[in-house]
Amino acid sequence: MLFANFAALFNIQNLVMKKLLLSATAMLLLSSVVLAQNIQFVEYKMDNGLKVLLHEDHSTPIVAVSVMYHVGSKNEKPKRSGFAHFFEHLLFEGSENIARGEFDDYINNAGGYNNANTWYDRTYYYEVLPSNQLALGLWLESERMLHAKVEEIGIETQRQVVKEERRQRIDNQPYGKLLEETLKRLYKVHPYKSSVIGSMEDLDAAQEEDYVSFYKDFYRPDNAILSIAGDIDIAQTKELIDVYFKDIPKGKGSIQRKFPQEPSITHEVRDTVYDNVQLPALIYAYHIPAQGTKDFYAVKMLGMLLSQGESSRMQKIIVDEQQKAAFAGSFPLELEDPGANICFGIANLGVDLGDLEKSMDAVISDVQQNLISAEEFQKLQNQVENDFISANNRVAGIAESLANYEMYYGDAGLINTELQRYQKVTREDIKAAAIKYFNKNSRVVLYWLPQPKKS
């Protein structure tokens, strides 16, 4: 699954916009639950560098087995875009001990399910299984890490699969190239400028030796986190982990972690993109701080204020009251290095984009000039708490959250404490973030227009 697909992000935003906010009483109850959250886990590091996170929960007889690799599209070489996402597909092909096409069969026959996703900074694989099938999940992931088949037949098969995915989700999807086209204008030196799914040219140009090299460079225990949550016994699980992962050798060579810093935008960048769409769209893109930094939490809450929920600013003003847009939203890309915030509106039929731009600017300007109300601020805090509950109400979510916090912040314990960082954000911080990061002179503006009719 391509995690960076804009169409998917659009659908997610749309679902969020249509979802009614919980009642005030319910939100107070949720708040008390979050404040009491205390997810216990065990963590350790194996001699080969593999980090292990274990959460024991006997509420249901299932277990989530996951491995997160610290490799995403930003780790790809020039002219070899799409490798991280390509491997997400390729590593379901099989291994020295798993025949081609049988990886999913093992999971399905055991009564479980599995999936994977790719992002700019990492690649994530997981299985959810009956807890008596823990060993199966560990074996499959150890095979993926050590014995994957990186050979021509699988490469060519998945090359065609990925190219078809690009056609369906990016090239032939209305607004499908939005994120790709926006980020390549927002970033000039940092590898975030490259598309996660990669270009057709790069997919065609890559050779078998390129893929073998990528596998050896990044799919290694010292570049991975094994995170397991569910109905397990910690001591027995450690023994099983030793059986399947202890003898996997540590990788050779270092992995690049520092990348060129993107220079600040000193003047507004404007451009036009023509696409096979019926309704024109307006896109703003801003540089924002990396996830985990103090200002990021204010930017995240600013995005929620603008577009999360029926009463959010853009929904209420631009969509409902002014009826200038069929949809309007704002969301930050949570990235390891300084990231991006995308604001966009899809104009209603007959609405000029210049008119829509005035309305979007007015909504943003109001947050820059005035403190949000105490009522709106309380609603934001409730939404943050609700999001935390939603992320960690299943063992699969806990496994992923633990891995994310350990990989990005070096502290899996943030699963219990990151909420405090949001709670430190003030109304003044949100206003300051709007002024500092949503600056007209430091943004990319795209007019997304229908293809001109052929004469």
C-alpha positions in Angstrom: 0.0 0.0 0.0 1.5 3.4 -1.0 1.2 5.5 2.1 2.0 8.7 0.2 -0.9 8.5 -2.2 -2.7 11.8 -2.2 -6.0 10.2 -3.2 -5.9 8.2 0.0 -5.1 11.3 2.0 -8.0 13.0 0.3 -10.3 10.2 1.2 -9.1 10.2 4.8 -9.6 13.9 5.1 -13.1 13.6 3.6 -14.0 10.9 6.1 -12.8 13.1 9.0 -14.7 16.1 7.7 -18.0 14.1 7.5 -17.5 12.6 11.0 -19.5 14.4 13.7 -17.6 15.5 16.8 -18.3 13.5 19.9 -20.5 15.1 22.5 -18.9 17.2 25.3 -19.7 14.6 27.9 -18.1 11.8 25.8 -15.0 13.8 25.2 -14.6 14.4 28.9 -14.7 10.7 29.5 -12.2 10.1 26.7 -9.9 12.7 28.3 -9.9 10.8 31.6 -9.0 7.6 29.7 -6.1 9.2 27.9 -4.6 10.8 30.9 -4.7 7.4 32.6 -3.1 5.6 29.6 -0.2 3.5 30.6 0.9 1.0 28.0 3.5 -1.3 29.5 6.2 -2.7 27.2 9.6 -4.3 27.3 12.4 -3.1 25.1 15.9 -4.4 24.4 18.5 -4.5 21.7 20.0 -7.6 20.3 23.7 -8.1 19.6 23.1 -7.7 15.8 21.5 -4.3 16.4 17.8 -5.3 16.1 15.7 -3.3 18.5 12.8 -5.2 20.1 9.6 -3.8 21.6 7.1 -6.2 23.4 3.7 -5.3 24.7 1.7 -8.0 26.6 -2.1 -7.8 26.4 -4.3 -10.8 27.0 -7.6 -9.1 26.3 -8.0 -10.9 23.0 -6.2 -14.0 21.7 -4.4 -12.2 18.8 -0.9 -10.9 18.3 0.5 -8.2 16.0 4.0 -8.9 14.7 5.7 -6.0 12.9 9.0 -4.9 11.5 9.7 -1.3 10.7 12.8 -0.5 8.6 14.4 2.9 8.8 14.3 3.4 5.0 12.0 5.4 2.9 12.0 7.3 -0.4 14.5 9.9 1.0 17.1 7.1 1.1 17.0 6.4 -2.6 19.8 7.3 -5.0 19.2 9.8 -7.8 17.5 8.3 -10.9 16.4 5.4 -8.7 13.2 6.7 -7.2 10.5 4.4 -5.9 12.9 1.7 -4.5 11.5 1.8 -1.0 8.0 1.4 -2.2 9.1 -1.2 -4.8 10.5 -3.4 -2.0 7.3 -3.2 -0.1 5.9 -5.2 -3.0 8.9 -7.3 -3.8 9.3 -8.7 -0.3 6.0 -10.5 -0.6 7.4 -12.5 -3.5 8.9 -15.1 -1.3 12.3 -16.2 0.1 14.8 -19.0 -0.1 12.4 -21.0 2.1 9.0 -19.6 0.9 7.9 -20.3 -2.6 6.8 -17.4 -4.8 3.3 -16.3 -4.0 3.0 -18.3 -0.8 3.8 -15.6 1.7 0.1 -14.5 2.0 -1.0 -18.1 1.9 0.7 -18.8 5.2 -1.1 -15.8 6.8 -4.5 -16.6 5.4 -4.3 -20.3 6.3 -3.5 -19.3 9.8 -6.6 -17.1 10.0 -4.7 -13.8 10.0 -4.1 -10.8 7.8 -1.1 -8.8 6.8 -0.1 -5.6 5.0 2.7 -3.1 4.5 3.1 0.6 3.8 5.9 3.0 2.7 6.5 6.6 3.5 9.3 9.1 3.0 11.2 8.0 6.1 10.4 4.3 6.7 8.8 1.1 5.5 6.5 -1.0 7.7 5.4 -4.6 7.5 3.0 -6.4 9.9 0.9 -9.5 10.4 -2.1 -9.9 12.8 -2.5 -13.5 13.8 -4.1 -15.8 16.3 -1.7 -15.7 19.3 -0.8 -19.3 18.9 0.7 -18.4 15.5 3.4 -16.0 16.9 6.2 -18.2 15.7 4.8 -18.1 12.1 4.9 -14.3 12.1 8.4 -14.3 13.4 9.6 -16.8 10.9 8.0 -14.9 8.0 9.6 -11.6 9.0 13.0 -13.2 9.6 12.8 -14.7 6.1 12.0 -11.3 4.7 15.0 -9.8 6.5 17.6 -12.4 5.6 16.5 -14.6 2.7 14.3 -12.5 0.5 14.3 -13.4 -3.2 15.7 -10.4 -5.0 15.9 -11.8 -8.5 14.8 -11.0 -12.0 11.6 -12.9 -12.2 10.2 -11.3 -9.0 11.6 -7.9 -9.9 10.0 -7.9 -13.4 6.6 -9.1 -11.9 6.5 -6.4 -9.3 7.9 -3.8 -11.7 4.7 -4.2 -13.8 2.5 -4.2 -10.6 4.0 -1.0 -9.4 3.7 0.7 -12.8 0.1 -0.3 -13.0 -0.4 1.0 -9.4 1.1 4.3 -10.5 -1.2 4.5 -13.5 -4.3 3.8 -11.4 -3.5 5.8 -8.3 -1.3 8.7 -9.6 -1.4 9.2 -13.4 -5.0 8.4 -14.1 -6.5 9.5 -10.8 -8.0 13.0 -10.6 -5.7 15.1 -8.4 -3.5 12.0 -8.1 -0.3 13.9 -8.8 -1.1 16.7 -6.4 1.4 15.7 -3.7 4.1 14.8 -6.2 3.8 18.0 -8.1 3.6 20.2 -5.0 6.6 18.7 -3.2 8.9 18.9 -6.1 8.3 22.6 -6.1 8.6 23.0 -2.4 11.8 21.0 -2.1 14.8 21.7 -4.3 17.7 19.9 -2.5 16.2 17.6 0.0 15.2 14.1 -1.2 11.6 14.7 -0.1 11.3 16.3 -3.5 11.1 12.8 -5.0 7.8 10.8 -5.4 7.5 7.8 -3.0 6.1 5.7 -5.8 8.8 6.7 -8.2 8.8 7.6 -11.8 8.1 5.3 -14.8 11.5 6.1 -16.2 13.3 5.2 -13.0 11.3 2.0 -12.6 12.2 1.0 -16.1 15.9 1.9 -15.8 16.6 0.0 -12.6 18.6 -3.2 -12.9 18.7 -6.4 -10.7 22.1 -5.3 -9.2 20.5 -2.0 -8.1 17.8 -3.9 -6.1 20.3 -6.4 -4.6 22.4 -3.5 -3.4 19.3 -1.7 -1.9 18.3 -4.8 0.0 21.8 -5.3 1.4 22.1 -1.7 2.4 18.8 -1.3 4.3 17.1 -4.6 5.1 19.3 -5.5 8.0 18.7 -6.0 11.7 20.6 -2.8 12.8 18.2 -0.8 10.6 15.0 -2.3 11.9 12.6 -2.4 14.9 10.7 -5.6 15.7 7.5 -4.6 17.6 5.1 -7.2 18.9 1.9 -6.5 20.8 -0.9 -8.8 22.0 -1.5 -12.1 23.7 2.1 -13.1 24.4 4.3 -14.3 27.2 7.3 -12.0 27.3 9.8 -14.7 28.3 8.6 -17.2 25.7 8.5 -14.5 23.0 12.1 -13.5 23.7 13.2 -17.2 23.3 11.3 -17.3 19.9 12.9 -14.1 18.8 16.3 -15.5 19.5 15.5 -18.6 17.4 14.5 -16.6 14.3 16.6 -13.4 14.5 19.7 -13.9 16.7 21.8 -15.3 13.9 21.0 -12.7 11.3 24.2 -10.8 10.7 24.5 -7.1 11.3 24.7 -5.0 8.2 27.9 -3.6 6.7 28.7 0.1 6.3 26.9 3.1 7.7 23.5 4.4 6.6 23.1 8.1 5.7 20.9 9.9 8.2 21.7 13.6 7.5 20.5 15.1 4.3 20.9 18.6 2.7 18.9 21.2 4.5 16.2 22.8 2.4 16.8 26.6 2.0 14.0 28.9 3.1 11.6 30.2 0.4 12.0 33.9 0.2 9.2 34.7 -2.2 6.0 33.1 -3.2 6.3 30.5 -5.9 3.3 30.2 -8.3 2.7 27.7 -11.0 -0.2 26.0 -12.9 -0.8 22.3 -13.4 -3.3 21.0 -16.0 -5.0 17.7 -15.2 -7.9 15.6 -16.3 -10.3 17.0 -13.7 -13.6 18.8 -13.9 -13.3 21.1 -10.9 -10.2 23.3 -10.5 -8.2 23.2 -7.2 -6.0 25.6 -5.3 -3.0 24.3 -3.3 -0.8 26.0 -0.8 2.4 24.4 0.5 4.5 25.6 3.4 7.7 24.4 5.0 7.1 23.3 8.6 9.4 21.9 11.3 10.2 18.3 11.7 7.8 16.1 13.8 8.6 16.0 17.5 9.8 19.6 17.6 8.0 22.1 19.8 6.6 24.1 17.0 5.4 21.1 15.1 2.7 20.4 17.8 1.4 23.9 17.3 1.3 23.4 13.5 -0.4 20.1 13.9 -3.2 21.7 16.0 -3.4 24.5 13.6 -4.2 22.0 10.8 -6.8 20.4 13.0 -8.4 23.9 13.6 -8.6 24.5 9.9 -9.9 21.3 8.7 -10.7 18.5 11.2 -14.4 18.2 11.9 -17.6 19.7 10.7 -17.0 22.9 12.7 -13.4 23.4 11.5 -12.7 26.8 10.0 -12.3 25.8 6.3 -15.3 23.5 6.4 -17.6 25.9 8.1 -16.6 29.1 6.3 -15.4 28.1 2.8 -17.5 25.0 2.2 -20.7 25.5 4.2 -21.2 29.2 4.5 -19.6 30.7 1.3 -20.0 27.5 -0.7 -16.9 28.3 -2.7 -15.4 24.8 -2.4 -16.7 21.3 -2.6 -13.9 20.4 -0.2 -11.2 22.3 1.6 -8.5 21.0 4.0 -5.2 21.4 5.6 -2.8 18.7 6.8 0.8 18.5 7.8 3.1 15.8 6.5 4.7 14.4 9.7 8.3 13.9 8.6 11.6 13.1 10.2 13.3 16.1 8.6 11.5 19.5 8.3 8.3 18.7 6.5 5.4 20.3 4.7 1.9 21.5 5.3 -0.6 21.3 2.4 -3.7 23.5 2.3 -6.1 22.9 -0.6 -9.5 23.7 -1.8 -11.5 22.1 -4.7 -13.6 24.8 -6.1 -17.3 24.5 -6.7 -18.6 24.7 -10.2 -18.3 28.2 -11.5 -16.1 29.5 -8.7 -13.0 31.4 -9.8 -9.8 30.2 -8.1 -8.8 33.8 -7.4 -12.0 34.2 -5.4 -11.3 30.9 -3.6 -7.8 32.1 -2.9 -9.1 35.3 -1.2 -11.3 33.1 1.1 -8.6 30.7 2.0 -6.2 33.6 2.7 -8.8 35.3 4.9 -9.3 32.1 7.0 -5.6 31.8 7.5 -5.2 35.5 8.2 -7.8 35.5 10.9 -5.8 32.9 12.8 -2.7 35.0 12.4 -4.3 38.1 13.7 -6.6 36.8 16.4 -6.4 34.2 19.2 -8.8 31.3 18.7 -11.6 31.1 21.1 -11.3 29.1 24.4 -14.1 26.9 23.1 -12.3 26.1 19.9 -9.1 25.4 21.8 -10.8 23.0 24.2 -12.3 21.2 21.2 -8.8 20.9 19.7 -7.5 19.3 22.9 -10.4 16.9 22.9 -9.7 15.9 19.3 -6.0 15.3 20.1 -7.0 13.0 23.0 -9.5 11.2 20.9 -6.9 10.6 18.2 -4.6 9.1 20.7 -7.3 6.6 21.9 -8.1 5.7 18.3 -4.4 5.1 17.4 -3.9 2.7 20.4 -7.2 0.9 20.8 -5.9 -2.2 19.0 -2.8 -4.3 19.4 -1.8 -3.5 15.8 -2.0 0.2 16.5 0.1 -0.2 19.7 2.8 -2.2 17.8 3.0 0.5 15.2 3.0 3.4 17.6 5.8 1.9 19.7 7.9 1.4 16.6 7.2 4.9 15.3 8.2 6.5 18.6 11.4 4.4 18.9 12.4 5.0 15.3 11.7 8.7 15.0 12.4 9.9 18.6 14.5 7.1 20.1 11.9 6.8 22.9 9.0 4.3 22.6 7.8 5.6 26.0 6.3 8.6 24.2 3.3 6.3 23.5 2.3 7.3 27.0 3.6 10.8 27.3 3.5 12.6 23.9 0.0 13.9 24.7 1.7 16.1 27.3 3.5 17.9 24.5 0.2 18.8 22.8 -1.2 19.9 26.2 1.6 22.4 26.5 0.6 24.1 23.3 -1.2 27.4 24.0 -3.6 29.5 21.9 -0.7 32.0 21.6 1.5 29.2 20.2 -1.1 28.4 17.5 -1.3 32.0 16.5 2.5 32.3 16.4 2.8 29.1 14.3 0.3 30.5 11.8 2.3 33.7 11.5 5.7 32.0 11.2 5.0 29.1 9.0 1.9 30.1 6.9 3.7 33.1 5.5 2.5 34.2 2.0 6.1 35.0 1.0 7.3 31.5 1.9 4.9 29.3 0.1 4.1 27.4 -3.1 0.8 28.2 -4.7 -0.5 25.9 -7.4 -3.6 26.4 -9.6 -4.8 23.0 -10.6 -6.8 23.4 -13.7 -8.8 21.2 -16.1 -7.1 20.3 -19.4 -7.9 22.8 -22.1 -10.4 21.5 -24.5 -8.9 20.6 -27.9 -10.1 22.7 -30.8 
